[in-house]
Amino acid sequence: MNQATRHLSLAAFALALCACAVGNRTRTDLPAGPTPDAGGGQPVLYARDGSVVGGEAHPSTPPSGPAAEHLPQEGSRTFMLELYQKAIDEKEALALEIKNLEATLEKARTELAASVKEKDELEKKHDALEAERARLQEENFDLAGRLVTAQIRRLESEKILLESKIEWQRLEEKSANEKGKSSAREEAPAKSGPEKQKP
Protein backbone atom coordinates (compact mmCIF):
# COMPACT_ATOMS: atom_id res chain seq x y z
CA MET A 1 0.00 0.00 0.00
CA ASN A 2 1.53 3.32 -1.02
CA GLN A 3 1.54 6.49 1.05
CA ALA A 4 -1.32 8.29 -0.78
CA THR A 5 -3.67 5.33 -0.34
CA ARG A 6 -2.82 5.18 3.35
CA HIS A 7 -3.59 8.91 3.76
CA LEU A 8 -6.96 8.52 2.05
CA SER A 9 -7.87 5.49 4.15
CA LEU A 10 -6.97 7.32 7.38
CA ALA A 11 -9.04 10.38 6.38
CA ALA A 12 -12.02 8.18 5.44
CA PHE A 13 -11.73 6.37 8.77
CA ALA A 14 -11.76 9.68 10.69
CA LEU A 15 -14.82 10.92 8.78
CA ALA A 16 -16.67 7.63 9.30
CA LEU A 17 -15.91 7.75 13.01
CA CYS A 18 -17.25 11.29 13.27
CA ALA A 19 -20.38 10.35 11.34
CA CYS A 20 -20.99 7.42 13.65
CA ALA A 21 -20.53 9.63 16.68
CA VAL A 22 -23.02 12.21 15.37
CA GLY A 23 -25.49 9.60 14.04
CA ASN A 24 -25.65 7.74 17.33
CA ARG A 25 -27.00 10.72 19.20
CA THR A 26 -30.50 10.17 20.48
CA ARG A 27 -32.96 12.38 22.14
CA THR A 28 -31.78 11.20 25.54
CA ASP A 29 -28.32 12.62 24.76
CA LEU A 30 -29.68 16.14 24.57
CA PRO A 31 -29.21 18.38 27.57
CA ALA A 32 -31.95 18.63 30.11
CA GLY A 33 -34.06 21.67 29.56
CA PRO A 34 -37.26 22.89 27.94
CA THR A 35 -38.60 20.81 25.08
CA PRO A 36 -40.91 21.97 22.33
CA ASP A 37 -44.64 21.46 22.82
CA ALA A 38 -46.31 18.86 20.70
CA GLY A 39 -49.14 21.27 19.85
CA GLY A 40 -46.87 23.91 18.36
CA GLY A 41 -44.76 26.72 19.64
CA GLN A 42 -41.26 27.92 19.15
CA PRO A 43 -38.80 25.05 18.75
CA VAL A 44 -35.72 24.85 20.89
CA LEU A 45 -32.43 25.03 19.01
CA TYR A 46 -29.21 23.57 20.33
CA ALA A 47 -25.66 24.64 19.55
CA ARG A 48 -22.79 22.26 18.77
CA ASP A 49 -21.70 22.28 22.38
CA GLY A 50 -25.21 21.39 23.56
CA SER A 51 -26.25 24.79 24.82
CA VAL A 52 -29.69 26.14 23.94
CA VAL A 53 -29.74 28.72 21.18
CA GLY A 54 -32.74 30.82 20.38
CA GLY A 55 -35.35 33.23 21.66
CA GLU A 56 -35.23 35.54 24.57
CA ALA A 57 -37.78 33.51 26.43
CA HIS A 58 -35.37 30.61 26.72
CA PRO A 59 -31.94 31.86 27.72
CA SER A 60 -29.11 29.45 27.09
CA THR A 61 -28.18 27.45 30.10
CA PRO A 62 -25.06 25.39 30.51
CA PRO A 63 -25.66 21.72 29.73
CA SER A 64 -26.00 19.32 32.58
CA GLY A 65 -26.54 15.61 32.98
CA PRO A 66 -25.10 12.71 30.91
CA ALA A 67 -25.33 14.72 27.67
CA ALA A 68 -22.84 17.23 28.98
CA GLU A 69 -20.30 14.44 29.41
CA HIS A 70 -20.72 12.96 25.92
CA LEU A 71 -21.37 15.80 23.51
CA PRO A 72 -18.09 17.71 23.78
CA GLN A 73 -16.19 14.47 23.45
CA GLU A 74 -18.08 12.65 20.70
CA GLY A 75 -19.72 15.25 18.47
CA SER A 76 -17.93 18.52 18.96
CA ARG A 77 -15.65 20.19 16.47
CA THR A 78 -12.82 19.99 18.98
CA PHE A 79 -13.18 16.22 19.15
CA MET A 80 -13.16 15.98 15.35
CA LEU A 81 -10.04 18.15 15.21
CA GLU A 82 -8.42 15.96 17.83
CA LEU A 83 -9.24 12.86 15.79
CA TYR A 84 -7.88 14.52 12.67
CA GLN A 85 -4.71 15.60 14.48
CA LYS A 86 -4.30 12.08 15.87
CA ALA A 87 -4.70 10.64 12.36
CA ILE A 88 -2.11 13.11 11.03
CA ASP A 89 0.30 12.21 13.84
CA GLU A 90 -0.18 8.51 13.17
CA LYS A 91 0.32 9.12 9.46
CA GLU A 92 3.57 11.01 10.11
CA ALA A 93 4.75 8.30 12.51
CA LEU A 94 3.96 5.61 9.95
CA ALA A 95 5.68 7.62 7.21
CA LEU A 96 8.78 7.94 9.41
CA GLU A 97 8.67 4.23 10.21
CA ILE A 98 8.32 3.41 6.51
CA LYS A 99 11.28 5.65 5.75
CA ASN A 100 13.36 3.94 8.42
CA LEU A 101 12.31 0.51 7.16
CA GLU A 102 13.17 1.46 3.59
CA ALA A 103 16.60 2.67 4.73
CA THR A 104 17.12 -0.57 6.64
CA LEU A 105 15.97 -2.58 3.63
CA GLU A 106 18.30 -0.67 1.33
CA LYS A 107 21.18 -1.24 3.74
CA ALA A 108 20.34 -4.95 3.91
CA ARG A 109 20.22 -5.12 0.10
CA THR A 110 23.60 -3.42 -0.14
CA GLU A 111 25.10 -5.79 2.41
CA LEU A 112 23.54 -8.75 0.62
CA ALA A 113 24.98 -7.62 -2.73
CA ALA A 114 28.41 -7.19 -1.12
CA SER A 115 28.13 -10.62 0.50
CA VAL A 116 27.12 -12.22 -2.81
CA LYS A 117 30.04 -10.52 -4.57
CA GLU A 118 32.45 -11.64 -1.85
CA LYS A 119 31.01 -15.18 -2.04
CA ASP A 120 31.56 -15.25 -5.81
CA GLU A 121 35.15 -14.06 -5.38
CA LEU A 122 35.78 -16.66 -2.69
CA GLU A 123 34.30 -19.36 -4.93
CA LYS A 124 36.61 -18.30 -7.75
CA LYS A 125 39.61 -18.38 -5.41
CA HIS A 126 38.50 -21.76 -4.09
CA ASP A 127 38.19 -23.14 -7.62
CA ALA A 128 41.64 -21.79 -8.52
CA LEU A 129 43.17 -23.26 -5.35
CA GLU A 130 41.41 -26.57 -5.97
CA ALA A 131 42.80 -26.69 -9.50
CA GLU A 132 46.29 -25.83 -8.18
CA ARG A 133 45.98 -28.53 -5.51
CA ALA A 134 44.96 -31.10 -8.11
CA ARG A 135 47.89 -30.07 -10.31
CA LEU A 136 50.35 -30.28 -7.42
CA GLN A 137 48.94 -33.63 -6.36
CA GLU A 138 49.33 -34.98 -9.86
CA GLU A 139 52.84 -33.60 -10.02
CA ASN A 140 53.57 -35.18 -6.63
CA PHE A 141 52.33 -38.54 -7.86
CA ASP A 142 54.48 -38.18 -10.97
CA LEU A 143 57.54 -37.32 -8.89
CA ALA A 144 56.83 -40.21 -6.55
CA GLY A 145 56.63 -42.56 -9.52
CA ARG A 146 59.90 -41.21 -10.90
CA LEU A 147 61.53 -41.58 -7.49
CA VAL A 148 60.41 -45.19 -7.20
CA THR A 149 61.69 -45.91 -10.72
CA ALA A 150 65.03 -44.26 -9.87
CA GLN A 151 65.30 -46.30 -6.67
CA ILE A 152 64.59 -49.52 -8.56
CA ARG A 153 67.24 -48.66 -11.15
CA ARG A 154 69.76 -47.77 -8.43
CA LEU A 155 69.13 -51.07 -6.66
CA GLU A 156 69.48 -52.92 -9.94
CA SER A 157 72.76 -51.08 -10.63
CA GLU A 158 74.07 -51.94 -7.16
CA LYS A 159 73.08 -55.56 -7.71
CA ILE A 160 74.91 -55.67 -11.04
CA LEU A 161 77.94 -53.99 -9.44
CA LEU A 162 78.01 -56.50 -6.59
CA GLU A 163 77.65 -59.40 -9.00
CA SER A 164 80.48 -57.96 -11.10
CA LYS A 165 82.72 -57.58 -8.04
CA ILE A 166 81.97 -61.15 -6.94
CA GLU A 167 82.71 -62.46 -10.42
CA TRP A 168 85.90 -60.42 -10.59
CA GLN A 169 87.06 -61.81 -7.24
CA ARG A 170 86.33 -65.34 -8.45
CA LEU A 171 88.31 -64.73 -11.60
CA GLU A 172 91.19 -63.27 -9.61
CA GLU A 173 91.19 -66.22 -7.22
CA LYS A 174 91.01 -68.64 -10.09
CA SER A 175 93.83 -66.97 -11.95
CA ALA A 176 95.92 -66.85 -8.76
CA ASN A 177 95.35 -70.57 -8.18
CA GLU A 178 96.28 -71.35 -11.76
CA LYS A 179 99.44 -69.25 -11.49
CA GLY A 180 100.39 -71.03 -8.27
CA LYS A 181 99.90 -74.43 -9.83
CA SER A 182 101.87 -73.55 -12.96
CA SER A 183 104.74 -72.12 -10.94
CA ALA A 184 104.79 -75.24 -8.77
CA ARG A 185 104.98 -77.40 -11.91
CA GLU A 186 107.82 -75.35 -13.33
CA GLU A 187 109.83 -75.56 -10.13
CA ALA A 188 109.42 -79.32 -9.87
CA PRO A 189 111.14 -80.27 -13.24
CA ALA A 190 113.92 -77.78 -12.66
CA LYS A 191 114.86 -79.43 -9.39
CA SER A 192 114.72 -83.02 -10.79
CA GLY A 193 116.85 -82.23 -13.90
CA PRO A 194 120.30 -81.50 -12.33
CA GLU A 195 120.05 -84.41 -9.91
CA LYS A 196 119.82 -86.92 -12.79
CA GLN A 197 122.98 -85.58 -14.47
CA LYS A 198 125.28 -86.44 -11.52
CA PRO A 199 127.25 -89.84 -11.89
C-alpha positions in Angstrom: 0.0 0.0 0.0 1.5 3.3 -1.0 1.5 6.5 1.0 -1.3 8.3 -0.8 -3.7 5.3 -0.3 -2.8 5.2 3.3 -3.6 8.9 3.8 -7.0 8.5 2.0 -7.9 5.5 4.2 -7.0 7.3 7.4 -9.0 10.4 6.4 -12.0 8.2 5.4 -11.7 6.4 8.8 -11.8 9.7 10.7 -14.8 10.9 8.8 -16.7 7.6 9.3 -15.9 7.8 13.0 -17.3 11.3 13.3 -20.4 10.3 11.3 -21.0 7.4 13.7 -20.5 9.6 16.7 -23.0 12.2 15.4 -25.5 9.6 14.0 -25.7 7.7 17.3 -27.0 10.7 19.2 -30.5 10.2 20.5 -33.0 12.4 22.1 -31.8 11.2 25.5 -28.3 12.6 24.8 -29.7 16.1 24.6 -29.2 18.4 27.6 -31.9 18.6 30.1 -34.1 21.7 29.6 -37.3 22.9 27.9 -38.6 20.8 25.1 -40.9 22.0 22.3 -44.6 21.5 22.8 -46.3 18.9 20.7 -49.1 21.3 19.9 -46.9 23.9 18.4 -44.8 26.7 19.6 -41.3 27.9 19.2 -38.8 25.0 18.7 -35.7 24.8 20.9 -32.4 25.0 19.0 -29.2 23.6 20.3 -25.7 24.6 19.6 -22.8 22.3 18.8 -21.7 22.3 22.4 -25.2 21.4 23.6 -26.3 24.8 24.8 -29.7 26.1 23.9 -29.7 28.7 21.2 -32.7 30.8 20.4 -35.3 33.2 21.7 -35.2 35.5 24.6 -37.8 33.5 26.4 -35.4 30.6 26.7 -31.9 31.9 27.7 -29.1 29.5 27.1 -28.2 27.4 30.1 -25.1 25.4 30.5 -25.7 21.7 29.7 -26.0 19.3 32.6 -26.5 15.6 33.0 -25.1 12.7 30.9 -25.3 14.7 27.7 -22.8 17.2 29.0 -20.3 14.4 29.4 -20.7 13.0 25.9 -21.4 15.8 23.5 -18.1 17.7 23.8 -16.2 14.5 23.4 -18.1 12.6 20.7 -19.7 15.3 18.5 -17.9 18.5 19.0 -15.6 20.2 16.5 -12.8 20.0 19.0 -13.2 16.2 19.2 -13.2 16.0 15.4 -10.0 18.2 15.2 -8.4 16.0 17.8 -9.2 12.9 15.8 -7.9 14.5 12.7 -4.7 15.6 14.5 -4.3 12.1 15.9 -4.7 10.6 12.4 -2.1 13.1 11.0 0.3 12.2 13.8 -0.2 8.5 13.2 0.3 9.1 9.5 3.6 11.0 10.1 4.8 8.3 12.5 4.0 5.6 9.9 5.7 7.6 7.2 8.8 7.9 9.4 8.7 4.2 10.2 8.3 3.4 6.5 11.3 5.6 5.8 13.4 3.9 8.4 12.3 0.5 7.2 13.2 1.5 3.6 16.6 2.7 4.7 17.1 -0.6 6.6 16.0 -2.6 3.6 18.3 -0.7 1.3 21.2 -1.2 3.7 20.3 -5.0 3.9 20.2 -5.1 0.1 23.6 -3.4 -0.1 25.1 -5.8 2.4 23.5 -8.8 0.6 25.0 -7.6 -2.7 28.4 -7.2 -1.1 28.1 -10.6 0.5 27.1 -12.2 -2.8 30.0 -10.5 -4.6 32.4 -11.6 -1.9 31.0 -15.2 -2.0 31.6 -15.2 -5.8 35.1 -14.1 -5.4 35.8 -16.7 -2.7 34.3 -19.4 -4.9 36.6 -18.3 -7.8 39.6 -18.4 -5.4 38.5 -21.8 -4.1 38.2 -23.1 -7.6 41.6 -21.8 -8.5 43.2 -23.3 -5.3 41.4 -26.6 -6.0 42.8 -26.7 -9.5 46.3 -25.8 -8.2 46.0 -28.5 -5.5 45.0 -31.1 -8.1 47.9 -30.1 -10.3 50.4 -30.3 -7.4 48.9 -33.6 -6.4 49.3 -35.0 -9.9 52.8 -33.6 -10.0 53.6 -35.2 -6.6 52.3 -38.5 -7.9 54.5 -38.2 -11.0 57.5 -37.3 -8.9 56.8 -40.2 -6.5 56.6 -42.6 -9.5 59.9 -41.2 -10.9 61.5 -41.6 -7.5 60.4 -45.2 -7.2 61.7 -45.9 -10.7 65.0 -44.3 -9.9 65.3 -46.3 -6.7 64.6 -49.5 -8.6 67.2 -48.7 -11.1 69.8 -47.8 -8.4 69.1 -51.1 -6.7 69.5 -52.9 -9.9 72.8 -51.1 -10.6 74.1 -51.9 -7.2 73.1 -55.6 -7.7 74.9 -55.7 -11.0 77.9 -54.0 -9.4 78.0 -56.5 -6.6 77.7 -59.4 -9.0 80.5 -58.0 -11.1 82.7 -57.6 -8.0 82.0 -61.2 -6.9 82.7 -62.5 -10.4 85.9 -60.4 -10.6 87.1 -61.8 -7.2 86.3 -65.3 -8.5 88.3 -64.7 -11.6 91.2 -63.3 -9.6 91.2 -66.2 -7.2 91.0 -68.6 -10.1 93.8 -67.0 -11.9 95.9 -66.9 -8.8 95.3 -70.6 -8.2 96.3 -71.4 -11.8 99.4 -69.2 -11.5 100.4 -71.0 -8.3 99.9 -74.4 -9.8 101.9 -73.6 -13.0 104.7 -72.1 -10.9 104.8 -75.2 -8.8 105.0 -77.4 -11.9 107.8 -75.3 -13.3 109.8 -75.6 -10.1 109.4 -79.3 -9.9 111.1 -80.3 -13.2 113.9 -77.8 -12.7 114.9 -79.4 -9.4 114.7 -83.0 -10.8 116.8 -82.2 -13.9 120.3 -81.5 -12.3 120.0 -84.4 -9.9 119.8 -86.9 -12.8 123.0 -85.6 -14.5 125.3 -86.4 -11.5 127.3 -89.8 -11.9 
